[in-house]
């Protein structure tokens, strides 16, 4: 692996969108953002978009991405934020690098956009970890879906459009306001995650050295780092995510998938 400093971001200002265009031809395992300046925190990053050939493959906000990273066991540091396309603790080398952004063929542009809001004299640099080329055309994506629920109870939340099926779901992170108590997942009408309570989910994931985060319910069929357990959507006629709430809440579910660029 190789860690390189990227070319500088443009338009790093207190309120605005900073942009960097990265060179193509190599495989990107991860991109590390380095935050500096008088006052510039992850909560001031209100949007992160990684674009490949102009199409968004990662759509995130700073504080939520940081929670997801900490759940996965990546290092927590106030000055750094990682956009990770790999699975560093996977049980096989193939699974470890599957999903890294291979720009060797068919890619004309790779761009990172960072929305900054309320910072004071911010600075922003980035570094890329380059690795071996994984399967060409297979990408790790972060796709957010947001919905509001007006009362307590169990409700369906539509996340994946089955008409665009084919992706492999590694995880779904439900960022909520504190009222999501448990989750049911069904595939083709069969329960594959049986109304698991938050406390039970956190304990079970801890058995696999994952670190549950406050107000982040992570549905993780790959908690044991075996990515053969990812949920296949190619054979799904119905895929249901049914959270239960103790009171009204607004939820953003971030779906981590392995997918092809054209499947948006």
Backbone as numpy.savetxt, mean C-alpha at the origin, in Angstrom:
# Nx Ny Nz CAx CAy CAz Cx Cy Cz
21.94 -5.89 -4.36 21.10 -4.70 -4.36 21.97 -3.45 -4.36
21.39 -2.37 -4.83 22.11 -1.11 -4.95 21.21 0.00 -4.45
21.74 0.89 -3.60 20.98 2.04 -3.10 21.58 3.29 -3.71
20.76 4.05 -4.45 21.26 5.23 -5.15 20.41 6.44 -4.78
21.04 7.60 -4.76 20.30 8.84 -4.56 19.71 9.29 -5.88
18.44 9.61 -5.86 17.76 10.02 -7.08 18.04 11.49 -7.40
17.71 11.89 -8.61 17.80 13.30 -8.99 16.85 14.09 -8.09
17.07 15.38 -7.92 16.26 16.17 -6.97 14.79 16.29 -7.40
13.92 16.40 -6.40 12.54 16.78 -6.64 12.49 18.23 -7.13
11.50 18.53 -7.92 11.20 19.92 -8.27 10.00 20.39 -7.46
9.93 21.69 -7.20 8.78 22.32 -6.54 8.57 21.80 -5.12
9.63 21.72 -4.34 9.51 21.36 -2.92 9.19 22.65 -2.16
7.91 22.84 -1.86 7.44 24.08 -1.23 6.52 23.74 -0.06
6.16 24.76 0.71 5.34 24.54 1.90 3.98 23.96 1.56
3.41 24.39 0.44 2.11 23.89 -0.01 2.17 23.71 -1.52
2.22 22.47 -1.96 2.32 22.21 -3.39 2.66 20.77 -3.66
2.93 20.46 -4.92 3.24 19.10 -5.33 4.67 19.03 -5.83
5.50 18.25 -5.11 6.87 18.00 -5.53 6.90 16.80 -6.47
7.77 16.86 -7.47 7.80 15.81 -8.49 9.23 15.40 -8.79
9.41 14.10 -9.01 10.70 13.60 -9.49 10.44 12.55 -10.56
11.20 12.63 -11.64 11.15 11.65 -12.72 12.37 10.75 -12.60
12.12 9.45 -12.45 13.20 8.49 -12.24 13.58 7.82 -13.55
14.85 7.46 -13.70 15.28 6.83 -14.95 14.69 5.43 -15.12
14.45 5.04 -16.34 13.94 3.70 -16.64 15.09 2.81 -17.08
14.82 1.49 -17.05 15.82 0.52 -17.48 16.27 -0.41 -16.37
15.89 -0.09 -15.12 16.29 -0.94 -13.99 15.05 -1.39 -13.23
15.25 -2.18 -12.17 14.15 -2.67 -11.35 14.21 -2.00 -9.98
13.09 -1.38 -9.59 13.00 -0.65 -8.34 12.35 -1.52 -7.27
13.11 -1.82 -6.21 12.55 -2.53 -5.06 11.76 -1.58 -4.16
12.32 -0.42 -3.92 11.67 0.54 -3.04 12.21 1.92 -3.32
11.43 2.92 -2.94 11.84 4.32 -3.01 11.71 4.89 -1.60
12.78 5.46 -1.09 12.81 6.02 0.26 12.76 7.54 0.16
11.76 8.14 0.79 11.66 9.59 0.86 12.36 10.08 2.12
13.20 11.09 1.98 13.91 11.69 3.12 13.37 13.09 3.35
12.71 13.29 4.50 12.06 14.55 4.82 12.98 15.41 5.69
13.05 16.70 5.37 13.86 17.62 6.16 13.26 19.01 6.15
13.99 19.94 6.75 13.51 21.31 6.81 13.13 21.71 8.22
12.54 22.89 8.36 12.17 23.39 9.68 11.05 22.55 10.29
9.96 22.37 9.57 8.86 21.52 10.00 8.28 20.81 8.79
8.48 19.51 8.74 7.95 18.70 7.63 7.76 17.28 8.15
6.51 16.93 8.43 6.20 15.62 8.98 5.42 14.79 7.95
5.29 13.50 8.23 4.56 12.62 7.31 3.09 12.99 7.21
2.54 13.56 8.28 1.14 13.97 8.23 0.94 15.14 7.28
2.01 15.83 6.92 1.93 16.93 5.96 2.04 16.45 4.52
2.25 15.15 4.35 2.23 14.56 3.00 0.80 14.08 2.76
0.04 14.88 2.07 -1.38 14.59 1.88 -1.66 13.74 0.65
-0.63 13.47 -0.13 -0.80 12.59 -1.27 0.54 12.12 -1.80
0.61 10.84 -2.16 1.78 10.27 -2.84 1.24 9.48 -4.03
1.76 9.78 -5.19 1.36 9.03 -6.39 2.60 8.56 -7.12
2.70 7.25 -7.30 3.74 6.69 -8.16 3.07 6.36 -9.48
3.61 6.92 -10.56 3.00 6.75 -11.88 3.97 6.04 -12.81
3.46 5.03 -13.48 4.22 4.28 -14.47 3.52 4.48 -15.81
4.24 5.04 -16.76 3.64 5.40 -18.05 2.39 6.26 -17.85
2.42 7.11 -16.82 1.31 8.00 -16.55 0.17 7.39 -15.76
0.22 6.09 -15.48 -0.84 5.42 -14.72 -0.42 5.27 -13.27
-1.34 5.56 -12.36 -1.04 5.49 -10.93 -1.00 4.03 -10.48
0.13 3.63 -9.88 0.23 2.29 -9.31 0.27 2.32 -7.78
0.63 3.46 -7.20 0.56 3.66 -5.75 -0.13 5.00 -5.52
-1.19 4.95 -4.70 -1.93 6.16 -4.36 -2.08 6.15 -2.83
-1.35 7.03 -2.16 -1.23 6.94 -0.70 -1.20 8.33 -0.09
-1.30 8.37 1.24 -1.00 9.57 2.03 0.08 9.19 3.04
0.85 10.18 3.48 2.04 9.88 4.27 1.78 9.13 5.55
0.86 9.63 6.39 0.64 9.01 7.69 0.08 7.60 7.56
-0.81 7.38 6.60 -1.41 6.06 6.44 -0.39 5.06 5.87
0.42 5.49 4.92 1.46 4.61 4.40 2.45 4.23 5.50
2.74 5.18 6.39 3.65 4.89 7.50 3.07 3.81 8.42
1.76 3.87 8.70 1.11 2.83 9.51 1.20 1.47 8.83
0.94 1.44 7.53 1.01 0.18 6.79 2.43 -0.37 6.84
3.42 0.49 6.66 4.81 0.04 6.72 5.15 -0.53 8.09
4.68 0.15 9.15 4.98 -0.34 10.50 4.29 -1.67 10.76
3.06 -1.83 10.26 2.41 -3.13 10.37 3.26 -4.22 9.72
3.82 -3.94 8.58 4.60 -4.93 7.83 5.98 -5.18 8.45
6.38 -4.34 9.40 7.66 -4.54 10.06 8.79 -3.71 9.49
8.47 -2.71 8.65 9.50 -1.82 8.15 9.86 -0.81 9.24
11.02 -0.20 9.12 11.55 0.67 10.16 10.74 1.96 10.27
10.40 2.35 11.49 9.71 3.61 11.75 10.75 4.68 12.06
10.69 5.79 11.33 11.61 6.90 11.56 10.93 8.17 11.08
10.95 9.21 11.92 10.21 10.43 11.60 10.71 11.10 10.33
11.97 10.87 9.97 12.55 11.56 8.82 12.50 10.81 7.52
11.97 9.58 7.54 11.99 8.77 6.33 10.66 8.07 6.12
10.30 7.86 4.86 9.08 7.15 4.50 9.38 6.31 3.26
9.06 5.01 3.35 9.40 4.08 2.28 8.17 3.72 1.45
8.35 3.73 0.15 7.37 3.17 -0.79 7.97 1.85 -1.25
7.42 0.75 -0.74 8.04 -0.57 -0.92 7.22 -1.40 -1.90
7.88 -1.91 -2.93 7.21 -2.75 -3.92 7.49 -4.24 -3.69
8.27 -4.57 -2.68 8.72 -5.95 -2.47 8.13 -6.53 -1.19
8.52 -7.75 -0.90 8.17 -8.42 0.36 9.47 -8.96 0.96
10.19 -8.13 1.72 11.54 -8.51 2.15 11.59 -9.74 3.05
10.46 -10.12 3.65 10.46 -11.29 4.54 9.76 -12.50 3.92
9.53 -12.46 2.62 8.91 -13.59 1.95 9.81 -14.82 2.07
9.18 -15.99 1.97 9.90 -17.24 2.23 10.72 -17.72 1.04
10.47 -17.18 -0.15 11.27 -17.53 -1.31 11.77 -16.25 -1.96
12.91 -16.33 -2.65 13.46 -15.14 -3.31 12.54 -14.67 -4.43
11.88 -15.60 -5.10 10.95 -15.21 -6.17 9.84 -14.34 -5.61
9.24 -14.76 -4.48 8.17 -13.98 -3.88 8.68 -12.68 -3.28
9.93 -12.67 -2.84 10.49 -11.47 -2.23 10.51 -10.32 -3.23
10.89 -10.59 -4.47 11.05 -9.52 -5.44 9.88 -9.40 -6.41
8.95 -10.34 -6.39 7.81 -10.26 -7.29 7.00 -9.02 -7.00
6.80 -8.20 -8.00 6.08 -6.95 -7.82 6.97 -5.73 -7.88
8.30 -5.92 -7.81 9.15 -4.74 -7.94 8.99 -4.15 -9.33
9.25 -2.87 -9.46 8.92 -2.16 -10.70 10.06 -2.34 -11.70
9.87 -3.28 -12.60 10.86 -3.60 -13.63 10.59 -2.70 -14.84
11.50 -1.76 -15.08 11.31 -0.80 -16.17 12.16 -1.13 -17.38
12.60 -2.38 -17.49 13.52 -2.75 -18.57 12.86 -2.73 -19.94
11.55 -2.92 -19.99 10.87 -3.00 -21.28 9.44 -2.48 -21.14
9.00 -1.75 -22.14 7.61 -1.29 -22.17 7.30 -0.13 -21.25
8.33 0.47 -20.64 8.12 1.59 -19.71 8.83 2.81 -20.25
8.10 3.91 -20.39 8.68 5.16 -20.89 8.87 6.19 -19.79
8.16 6.03 -18.65 8.30 7.02 -17.58 7.94 6.41 -16.24
8.65 6.87 -15.21 8.37 6.52 -13.81 8.48 7.81 -13.01
7.37 8.21 -12.41 7.29 9.51 -11.75 6.75 9.34 -10.34
7.29 10.10 -9.40 6.76 10.16 -8.03 6.31 11.58 -7.76
5.06 11.72 -7.34 4.50 13.02 -6.96 4.18 13.00 -5.47
4.56 14.07 -4.77 4.33 14.18 -3.33 3.62 15.50 -3.05
2.39 15.42 -2.54 1.64 16.62 -2.16 2.04 17.03 -0.75
2.47 18.28 -0.59 2.90 18.81 0.70 1.92 19.88 1.13
1.51 19.83 2.41 0.55 20.80 2.93 0.94 21.24 4.33
1.24 22.53 4.50 1.48 23.09 5.82 2.88 22.95 6.35
3.84 22.60 5.52 5.22 22.47 5.98 5.87 23.85 6.10
7.01 23.88 6.80 7.78 25.11 6.92 9.18 24.85 6.37
9.52 25.55 5.29 10.83 25.41 4.64 11.22 23.94 4.45
10.36 23.13 3.81 10.65 21.70 3.69 11.77 21.41 2.70
12.45 20.29 2.95 13.35 19.70 1.96 12.90 18.27 1.71
13.15 17.76 0.52 12.71 16.40 0.18 13.70 15.79 -0.79
14.30 14.70 -0.37 15.18 13.90 -1.24 14.60 12.50 -1.34
15.15 11.72 -2.27 14.71 10.33 -2.38 15.86 9.44 -2.81
15.73 8.18 -2.42 16.73 7.15 -2.74 16.00 5.94 -3.28
16.62 5.25 -4.21 16.03 4.04 -4.79 16.88 2.83 -4.47
16.22 1.77 -3.98 16.88 0.48 -3.88 16.59 -0.28 -5.16
17.66 -0.60 -5.88 17.55 -1.32 -7.13 17.90 -2.78 -6.90
17.14 -3.67 -7.53 17.35 -5.10 -7.30 17.27 -5.89 -8.58
17.24 -7.21 -8.45 17.17 -8.07 -9.62 15.83 -7.91 -10.32
15.81 -8.02 -11.64 14.53 -7.89 -12.35 13.58 -9.02 -11.99
12.39 -8.66 -11.55 11.35 -9.64 -11.28 10.56 -9.87 -12.55
9.42 -10.54 -12.42 8.62 -10.86 -13.59 8.17 -9.59 -14.28
8.52 -9.46 -15.55 8.23 -8.26 -16.29 6.72 -8.06 -16.40
6.27 -6.86 -16.06 4.86 -6.52 -16.21 4.01 -6.75 -14.99
4.51 -7.50 -13.98 3.77 -7.73 -12.75 4.21 -6.70 -11.72
3.24 -5.96 -11.18 3.55 -4.83 -10.32 2.85 -4.95 -8.98
3.48 -4.39 -7.95 2.80 -4.19 -6.67 2.09 -2.85 -6.74
0.79 -2.86 -6.42 -0.01 -1.63 -6.44 -0.64 -1.40 -5.08
-0.86 -0.14 -4.74 -1.64 0.26 -3.58 -2.83 1.05 -4.10
-4.04 0.52 -3.88 -5.24 1.13 -4.43 -6.19 1.48 -3.28
-6.52 2.75 -3.07 -7.42 3.13 -1.97 -8.88 3.22 -2.40
-9.76 2.83 -1.49 -11.21 2.97 -1.66 -11.76 3.58 -0.37
-12.58 4.61 -0.47 -13.12 5.28 0.71 -14.64 5.21 0.71
-15.21 4.94 1.88 -16.67 4.90 2.04 -17.03 5.36 3.44
-18.23 5.94 3.57 -18.75 6.37 4.87 -19.95 5.53 5.25
-20.07 5.25 6.54 -21.16 4.42 7.07 -21.84 5.23 8.17
-23.14 5.40 8.03 -23.87 6.38 8.84 -24.34 5.86 10.19
-24.13 4.59 10.45 -24.65 4.02 11.71 -23.84 2.79 12.08
-24.13 2.24 13.25 -23.51 0.98 13.64 -24.13 -0.15 12.84
-23.41 -1.29 12.77 -23.94 -2.46 12.07 -22.92 -3.03 11.11
-23.34 -4.03 10.38 -22.51 -4.73 9.41 -22.92 -4.30 8.00
-21.94 -3.85 7.21 -22.24 -3.30 5.89 -21.26 -3.85 4.85
-21.69 -3.98 3.62 -20.75 -4.35 2.55 -19.94 -3.12 2.13
-18.69 -3.36 1.77 -17.84 -2.29 1.25 -17.21 -2.80 -0.04
-17.55 -2.19 -1.16 -17.07 -2.65 -2.46 -15.64 -2.15 -2.67
-14.73 -3.07 -2.92 -13.32 -2.72 -3.08 -12.78 -3.04 -4.46
-13.03 -4.24 -4.93 -12.44 -4.67 -6.20 -13.55 -4.90 -7.20
-13.43 -4.27 -8.36 -14.39 -4.48 -9.43 -14.06 -5.81 -10.11
-14.93 -6.78 -9.95 -14.67 -8.12 -10.49 -14.56 -8.11 -12.01
-15.13 -7.08 -12.65 -14.99 -7.00 -14.10 -13.54 -6.75 -14.50
-12.72 -6.27 -13.57 -11.29 -6.10 -13.82 -10.47 -7.13 -13.05
-11.02 -8.31 -12.91 -10.38 -9.32 -12.07 -9.06 -9.79 -12.70
-8.29 -10.46 -11.89 -7.00 -10.98 -12.32 -5.91 -10.68 -11.32
-6.11 -9.66 -10.50 -5.10 -9.29 -9.51 -5.06 -10.31 -8.38
-3.92 -10.36 -7.70 -3.76 -11.14 -6.48 -3.77 -10.17 -5.31
-4.68 -10.37 -4.37 -4.78 -9.49 -3.20 -3.87 -10.02 -2.10
-2.87 -9.22 -1.74 -1.98 -9.60 -0.65 -2.54 -9.18 0.70
-3.05 -7.95 0.77 -3.59 -7.42 2.03 -4.62 -6.35 1.71
-5.48 -6.09 2.69 -6.36 -4.92 2.64 -6.28 -4.26 4.01
-5.91 -2.99 4.03 -5.78 -2.24 5.28 -6.95 -1.27 5.39
-7.79 -1.46 6.41 -8.95 -0.60 6.63 -8.58 0.47 7.65
-8.30 1.68 7.18 -8.01 2.80 8.07 -9.35 3.44 8.46
-9.65 3.46 9.76 -10.97 3.88 10.22 -10.84 4.85 11.38
-11.98 5.36 11.84 -11.99 6.35 12.91 -12.10 5.78 14.30
-11.99 4.47 14.44 -12.01 3.84 15.76 -13.22 2.97 16.02
-14.10 2.85 15.04 -15.36 2.13 15.28 -15.50 0.83 14.50
-14.49 0.43 13.74 -14.54 -0.85 13.03 -14.15 -1.95 14.02
-15.05 -2.88 14.27 -14.83 -3.88 15.32 -14.45 -5.25 14.79
-14.92 -5.60 13.61 -14.58 -6.91 13.04 -14.88 -6.92 11.55
-14.42 -7.97 10.88 -14.50 -8.02 9.42 -14.83 -9.44 8.97
-15.70 -9.51 7.96 -16.00 -10.77 7.26 -15.59 -10.60 5.80
-14.98 -11.64 5.25 -14.64 -11.66 3.82 -15.20 -12.93 3.21
-15.87 -12.77 2.07 -16.42 -13.91 1.35 -15.90 -13.91 -0.08
-15.62 -15.11 -0.57 -15.28 -15.29 -1.98 -16.23 -16.32 -2.57
-16.91 -15.91 -3.61 -17.89 -16.78 -4.27 -18.91 -17.33 -3.27
-19.29 -16.47 -2.31 -20.30 -16.83 -1.33 -19.79 -17.64 -0.15
-18.52 -18.00 -0.15 -17.93 -18.81 0.92 -17.11 -17.90 1.84
-17.34 -18.02 3.14 -16.61 -17.19 4.11 -15.16 -17.65 4.17
-14.24 -16.72 3.91 -12.81 -17.02 4.02 -12.15 -16.24 5.16
-12.91 -15.35 5.79 -12.44 -14.59 6.98 -13.68 -14.35 7.81
-13.77 -15.02 8.96 -15.06 -15.22 9.62 -15.32 -14.22 10.74
-15.69 -12.98 10.36 -16.05 -11.96 11.36 -15.01 -11.86 12.48
-13.76 -11.77 12.09 -12.67 -11.78 13.06 -12.59 -10.43 13.77
-12.64 -10.48 15.10 -12.57 -9.28 15.92 -11.18 -8.63 15.84
-11.13 -7.32 16.06 -9.87 -6.59 16.00 -8.82 -7.19 16.94
-9.20 -7.48 18.18 -8.25 -8.01 19.15 -7.71 -9.37 18.73
-8.58 -10.21 18.19 -8.16 -11.54 17.72 -7.21 -11.40 16.53
-7.58 -10.52 15.61 -6.75 -10.29 14.43 -5.36 -9.80 14.83
-5.30 -8.86 15.77 -4.02 -8.32 16.21 -3.16 -9.39 16.86
-3.77 -10.23 17.71 -3.02 -11.29 18.36 -2.49 -12.29 17.33
-3.36 -12.71 16.41 -2.96 -13.69 15.40 -1.83 -13.16 14.53
-1.91 -11.91 14.13 -0.87 -11.33 13.29 0.44 -11.19 14.05
0.34 -10.92 15.35 1.54 -10.87 16.17 2.28 -12.18 16.23
1.55 -13.30 16.08 2.20 -14.61 16.01 3.16 -14.70 14.84
2.92 -13.88 13.82 3.76 -13.87 12.62 4.61 -12.60 12.55
4.81 -11.96 13.70 5.68 -10.80 13.85 5.22 -9.60 13.03
3.91 -9.49 12.84 3.33 -8.26 12.31 2.92 -7.39 13.50
2.91 -6.08 13.30 2.61 -5.16 14.38 1.34 -4.39 14.06
0.24 -4.76 14.72 -1.03 -4.09 14.45 -0.94 -2.63 14.85
-1.67 -1.78 14.12 -1.64 -0.34 14.33 -3.02 0.16 14.75
-3.03 1.19 15.59 -4.29 1.75 16.07 -5.12 2.27 14.90
-6.41 1.91 14.90 -7.36 2.34 13.87 -6.96 1.90 12.46
-6.24 0.79 12.38 -5.92 0.18 11.09 -6.18 -1.32 11.22
-7.29 -1.78 10.63 -7.60 -3.20 10.63 -7.02 -3.78 9.35
-6.00 -4.64 9.50 -5.33 -5.22 8.34 -5.81 -6.64 8.11
-6.49 -6.83 6.99 -6.83 -8.18 6.54 -5.64 -8.70 5.76
-4.99 -9.74 6.28 -3.71 -10.17 5.72 -3.65 -11.68 5.57
-4.13 -12.21 4.43 -4.04 -13.65 4.22 -2.61 -14.14 4.06
-1.67 -13.21 3.90 -0.26 -13.56 3.73 0.56 -13.22 4.98
-0.09 -13.18 6.13 0.60 -12.79 7.36 1.79 -13.69 7.67
1.73 -14.96 7.21 2.83 -15.88 7.47 3.96 -15.74 6.46
3.91 -14.69 5.62 4.92 -14.43 4.59 4.96 -15.48 3.50
3.86 -16.19 3.34 3.71 -17.15 2.24 2.72 -16.54 1.25
3.22 -16.04 0.14 2.37 -15.27 -0.76 1.59 -16.14 -1.73
1.75 -17.44 -1.60 0.84 -18.35 -2.29 -0.56 -18.25 -1.70
-0.67 -17.66 -0.50 -1.97 -17.50 0.17 -2.73 -16.27 -0.29
-2.16 -15.47 -1.19 -2.85 -14.28 -1.68 -4.18 -14.67 -2.30
-5.17 -13.80 -2.17 -6.51 -14.09 -2.68 -6.53 -13.87 -4.19
-6.85 -14.93 -4.91 -6.91 -14.85 -6.37 -8.27 -14.32 -6.79
-8.26 -13.30 -7.63 -9.52 -12.75 -8.12 -9.90 -13.28 -9.49
-8.98 -13.97 -10.17 -9.26 -14.45 -11.52 -10.42 -15.44 -11.54
-10.59 -16.21 -10.46 -11.66 -17.21 -10.42 -12.81 -16.76 -9.52
-12.89 -15.46 -9.25 -13.93 -14.95 -8.35 -15.13 -14.45 -9.15
-16.29 -14.97 -8.83 -17.53 -14.40 -9.36 -18.11 -13.36 -8.41
-17.69 -13.43 -7.14 -18.10 -12.44 -6.14 -17.03 -12.38 -5.07
-16.70 -11.17 -4.65 -15.72 -10.97 -3.59 -16.29 -9.90 -2.67
-16.55 -10.27 -1.41 -17.26 -9.39 -0.49 -16.39 -9.07 0.72
-16.36 -7.78 1.08 -15.72 -7.32 2.31 -16.81 -6.66 3.14
-17.08 -7.23 4.33 -18.20 -6.80 5.15 -17.72 -6.41 6.55
-17.33 -5.14 6.74 -16.93 -4.70 8.08 -18.14 -4.45 8.98
-17.92 -4.59 10.29 -18.93 -4.27 11.29 -18.44 -3.08 12.11
-19.38 -2.16 12.42 -19.04 -0.93 13.13 -19.86 -0.81 14.40
-19.26 -0.21 15.41 -19.97 0.07 16.66 -20.65 1.43 16.61
-20.29 2.26 15.64 -20.89 3.58 15.45 -20.53 4.05 14.04
-21.10 5.16 13.63 -20.81 5.70 12.30 -19.32 5.93 12.13
-18.85 5.74 10.89 -17.42 5.85 10.65 -17.17 6.09 9.17
-15.99 6.59 8.86 -15.51 6.70 7.48 -14.24 5.88 7.36
-14.16 5.09 6.31 -13.08 4.12 6.15 -12.40 4.31 4.80
-11.08 4.28 4.82 -10.31 4.15 3.57 -9.62 2.80 3.61
-9.97 1.95 2.65 -9.36 0.63 2.55 -8.28 0.67 1.47
-7.05 0.36 1.87 -5.94 0.34 0.93 -5.68 -1.12 0.56
-5.87 -1.43 -0.71 -5.70 -2.80 -1.19 -4.30 -2.95 -1.78
-3.52 -3.87 -1.23 -2.22 -4.21 -1.79 -2.40 -5.39 -2.72
-2.07 -5.20 -3.99 -2.27 -6.25 -4.98 -1.02 -6.45 -5.82
-0.92 -7.64 -6.40 -0.02 -7.89 -7.51 -0.87 -7.88 -8.77
-0.48 -7.08 -9.75 -1.35 -6.87 -10.90 -0.48 -6.48 -12.09
-1.10 -6.38 -13.25 -0.43 -5.89 -14.44 -0.81 -4.43 -14.65
0.03 -3.69 -15.33 -0.18 -2.25 -15.48 -1.50 -1.95 -16.16
-1.87 -2.74 -17.16 -3.06 -2.45 -17.95 -4.36 -2.69 -17.19
-4.29 -3.40 -16.06 -5.49 -3.74 -15.30 -5.72 -2.68 -14.24
-6.40 -1.60 -14.60 -6.58 -0.47 -13.68 -8.04 -0.38 -13.23
